Structure formats: structure tokens, C-alpha cells
Amino acid sequence: MNRCAIAIPARMASTRFPGKMLADLCGKPVIQHVIERMKRVRYCKDVYVATDSEEILALAKALSVEALLTSPQCCSGSERIASVVSRIRGDWIFNVQGDEPFVDPVLVENLLDQTNRIEASILTPIFRIQSQEDLFNPNVVKVVLDNKKNALYFSRNPIPFVRGYAASDWLNKCVFWGHIGIYGYRRDLLSHYAQIESSELEIAESLEQLRFLSSQYRIATYETNYRPVAIDTKEDLVFARTLIQSGHINAC
């Protein structure tokens, strides 16, 4: 198996919820839930936190993971990881968001296993969209695939457009895929991240993965039933607490 590393990017200055990484989630900071889950991933002993915060840095070290201090100017998690890639060990490096406290270790294990089977430079999970709410929610990113399940395009709009049918019937006429924001990168891609130009499509959709498609990097996908619960707002934090307290999700 390829040597794989997990890197958890974390910044304090979130626009919608500043300091969310250290917000209390049933007795632990949000990012601690992520760290502890990623330490349970089999086949991967290299777990890092890449952050612009001394507080998060100290927490990561206390939890016995390698902590890397980055510039606060990084515009995305991938850029943050790329800025310290020379200090990360691994042929493949997985970007796992620090604000998804219930991220499934088994999903990450399955992704690690896929790195031996693909030729693409990037690997990311997808799920089949089953509801109208998800299909028309711009916060649920959609992706269209080629015949080998490589990504052709990502959008916040429903894609493809199903001509000749009412939008309420689209799910019965076509398979739609949603995207989960976990990325596995080949090391050499992250090593050259600064040379990969941003694109008009990336800026228009506000989706960093379009930068790579525009530069002709292949993105392979992996189907899963997992659905993330991200902490983007204080309301999301309350909902996450409810999931733990009700027993719907087990805390680490």
C-alpha cells in the first residue's frame, strides 16, 4: 500500500463562525473529535494538523499529533497543507476538514485503499443524491462523472440539466451525485500547488476543485453512503450536540 498521511487544516478566522475549531462539542473542542477519529484510521500513522493558530497548535501537540504552523494568508485548506508539504511524510496526503467532527474513519480507510487502484492525481468521495432538497441546495456540491467515474465538472447547481422534464421529476430520470469535501492528493501535486493557476470556473463557483480540472488534473471518485456534518455556524454546533446527546452518533 502507498504510504498515506492525513492532514487536518484548521484556521481560527472562519467568516461565519470565528473560533469554531475550538468550540465546545460535548466536552471537547470540535477539532479534537476530528483528530481522535483520524488517529483510529488503520494503515495510517501519520496524522498532522496544519494551522495558523497557536492555540490549535498546542491542542494538537497535547493529542500527540504533529502540528505545523502555517501562514494566516492561506485561502483554502489545500493551500494550507501545500504550504507545509515538505514536512509531511507520505506518497498520498489526505485533506480532512477540521470542522467535520463525525468524519468516518472507515471511509478514510477505504479511500487510502483506493490509492493503489487509480491513476488520477486526486481522489475524493461522492454520494448519490436522493432528495430534492439536496439536489437544489447550493451548499450540496454536485458532480458529473465520466464512464470511469472520474469527475468531469463540479457545480453548486443541479447538473446535468434534464431536458424535457419538470425539475421535480429529475431524480427519477437521471442519477445525480453529491460531493464530500475530503481530498486525497498525490504528493507531487501538492509540491507544485503554487504553480497551478486559479481559474475563472473556480472563482465563479467558489469551488477549489475546479482549479485542478481546469489545469487538466484527473480527479477520481469513490462512492460512499457517508454524509458529513460540518460545523459552519453556531446552529450547526447545536445540531451536532443534539446528535451526540440523542445517541444518533457516538462521540470519540
C-alpha positions in Angstrom: 0.0 0.0 0.0 1.1 3.6 -0.7 2.3 5.5 2.4 -0.5 7.8 3.2 -0.8 10.8 5.5 -3.8 12.6 6.9 -3.5 16.4 7.2 -6.2 18.4 9.0 -6.2 22.1 8.0 -7.6 24.4 10.7 -7.9 28.2 10.8 -9.4 30.4 13.6 -10.8 33.2 11.4 -13.8 31.5 10.0 -16.1 34.1 8.4 -19.4 32.6 9.7 -18.2 31.2 13.0 -14.9 32.5 14.2 -13.1 30.1 16.6 -15.3 27.2 15.7 -12.4 24.7 15.7 -12.1 25.2 19.5 -15.8 25.5 20.2 -17.1 23.0 22.8 -18.8 19.9 21.4 -20.0 17.8 24.4 -16.8 18.3 26.4 -14.2 18.5 23.6 -13.2 21.1 21.0 -14.6 20.4 17.6 -11.2 19.7 16.1 -10.4 17.2 18.8 -13.2 15.0 17.6 -11.7 15.0 14.2 -8.2 14.3 15.4 -9.2 11.4 17.6 -11.2 9.8 14.8 -8.3 10.2 12.3 -6.0 8.5 14.8 -8.2 5.5 14.6 -7.7 5.1 10.9 -5.9 1.8 10.1 -2.9 1.8 7.8 -2.1 5.4 8.5 0.1 6.5 11.5 1.0 9.9 10.1 -1.6 12.5 11.2 -0.9 16.2 11.0 -2.7 19.4 11.9 -1.9 22.5 9.7 -3.0 25.7 11.4 -2.4 29.4 11.8 -3.4 29.3 15.4 -1.0 28.8 18.4 -4.0 27.5 20.5 -4.8 24.8 17.9 -1.1 24.0 17.6 -0.9 23.4 21.4 -4.0 21.3 21.4 -2.7 19.1 18.5 0.6 18.6 20.3 -1.2 17.6 23.5 -3.1 15.0 21.5 0.2 13.6 20.2 -0.2 14.5 16.5 2.3 16.6 14.5 1.3 20.2 14.4 2.5 22.5 11.6 2.2 26.3 11.9 1.1 28.0 8.6 0.5 31.5 7.3 -2.9 33.0 8.1 -2.9 34.2 4.5 -3.7 30.7 3.1 -7.0 30.9 1.2 -8.0 27.2 1.4 -7.3 24.0 3.3 -5.4 22.6 0.3 -3.2 25.6 0.1 -2.5 25.5 3.8 -1.4 21.8 3.5 0.6 22.5 0.4 2.5 25.3 2.2 4.0 22.7 4.6 4.0 19.6 2.4 7.8 19.4 2.7 7.3 18.5 6.4 4.7 15.8 5.7 5.6 12.2 5.1 3.5 10.3 2.5 3.1 9.4 -1.2 -0.6 10.4 -0.8 -1.8 13.2 1.5 -5.5 13.3 2.6 -7.1 16.7 3.4 -9.7 16.0 6.1 -11.6 19.1 7.2 -11.1 20.1 10.9 -14.8 21.2 11.2 -16.3 17.7 10.5 -16.3 16.1 13.9 -18.1 12.9 12.9 -15.9 12.1 9.9 -15.9 8.3 9.4 -12.5 6.5 9.9 -13.7 3.6 7.7 -14.4 6.0 4.8 -10.9 7.3 5.1 -9.5 3.7 5.2 -11.4 2.9 2.1 -10.0 5.9 0.3 -6.5 5.0 1.4 -7.0 1.6 -0.2 -8.2 3.1 -3.4 -4.8 4.9 -4.0 -3.4 1.6 -5.2 -6.0 1.2 -7.9 -6.2 4.6 -9.6 -4.1 6.6 -12.0 -5.6 10.0 -11.1 -3.8 12.7 -9.1 -6.7 13.4 -6.8 -9.2 11.1 -5.1 -12.5 12.3 -3.5 -15.7 10.7 -2.2 -19.2 11.1 -3.6 -22.7 10.1 -2.7 -25.9 9.5 -4.7 -28.3 12.4 -4.2 -31.8 11.1 -3.1 -33.8 14.2 -2.3 -35.0 17.4 -4.0 -33.7 19.4 -1.0 -30.1 18.2 -1.6 -30.4 18.5 -5.4 -31.3 22.2 -5.3 -29.3 23.2 -2.2 -26.2 25.2 -3.4 -24.3 24.1 -0.3 -24.5 20.5 -1.5 -21.9 20.4 -4.3 -22.9 18.4 -7.4 -20.5 16.5 -9.6 -20.9 14.8 -13.0 -18.8 11.8 -13.9 -17.3 10.1 -17.0 -17.7 6.4 -17.7 -14.8 5.6 -15.4 -16.2 7.7 -12.5 -13.7 10.4 -12.9 -15.1 13.9 -12.3 -16.0 16.0 -15.3 -17.3 19.1 -13.5 -18.5 20.3 -10.1 -21.2 22.8 -9.5 -23.5 24.3 -6.9 -26.3 24.0 -9.4 -28.0 20.7 -10.2 -26.1 19.0 -13.1 -26.9 17.7 -15.6 -29.9 19.6 -16.7 -32.7 17.0 -17.6 -34.3 18.4 -20.7 -38.0 17.8 -21.3 -39.0 17.1 -17.7 -40.1 19.1 -14.7 -37.3 19.7 -12.2 -39.5 17.8 -9.6 -39.0 14.6 -11.8 -35.3 14.9 -12.4 -34.3 12.4 -9.7 -36.5 9.7 -11.4 -34.8 10.4 -14.8 -31.1 10.7 -14.0 -28.6 9.8 -11.4 -27.2 12.9 -9.5 -24.0 12.8 -7.4 -23.1 14.9 -4.4 -19.5 15.7 -3.4 -17.9 15.3 0.0 -15.0 17.6 0.7 -12.3 15.1 1.6 -9.4 15.1 -0.9 -6.5 12.7 -1.4 -3.6 14.3 -3.3 -0.5 12.7 -4.8 2.4 14.3 -3.1 3.8 15.8 -6.4 0.6 17.7 -7.0 0.8 19.5 -3.6 4.5 20.1 -4.1 3.6 22.1 -7.2 0.4 23.6 -5.9 1.7 27.2 -6.1 2.3 26.8 -9.9 -1.3 25.6 -10.5 -3.2 28.7 -11.6 -6.6 29.6 -10.4 -9.4 29.5 -13.0 -12.5 31.5 -13.9 -14.6 28.5 -13.1 -13.1 28.1 -9.7 -13.8 31.8 -8.9 -17.3 31.7 -10.4 -18.5 28.6 -8.4 -16.2 29.2 -5.4 -15.1 25.6 -5.7 -11.3 24.9 -5.4 -11.5 21.5 -7.2 -12.3 23.3 -10.5 -8.8 24.7 -10.4 -7.4 21.2 -10.9 -9.9 20.2 -13.6 -9.1 23.4 -15.5 -5.4 22.5 -15.3 -6.2 19.0 -16.6 -5.6 17.1 -13.4 -7.7 13.9 -13.2 -10.0 13.6 -10.2 -11.1 10.0 -9.4 -14.2 9.5 -7.2 -15.2 6.9 -4.6 -18.9 6.2 -3.9 -20.0 6.1 -0.2 -23.2 6.3 1.9 -21.5 8.6 4.4 -22.9 12.1 4.8 -20.8 14.8 6.6 -22.0 17.0 9.4 -19.9 20.2 9.1 -19.8 22.9 11.8 -20.1 26.1 9.7 -22.4 28.1 12.1 -23.4 28.1 15.8 -26.7 26.5 14.7 -24.6 23.6 13.3 -22.8 23.2 16.6 -26.2 23.0 18.4 -27.3 20.3 16.0 -24.1 18.3 16.4 -24.5 18.4 20.2 -28.1 17.1 19.7 -26.8 14.2 17.6 -24.4 13.1 20.3 -26.8 13.7 23.2 -29.6 11.7 21.5 -27.3 8.8 20.8 -27.6 9.1 17.0 -23.8 9.5 16.7 -21.2 8.2 19.2 -18.6 10.7 20.3 -15.0 9.5 20.4 
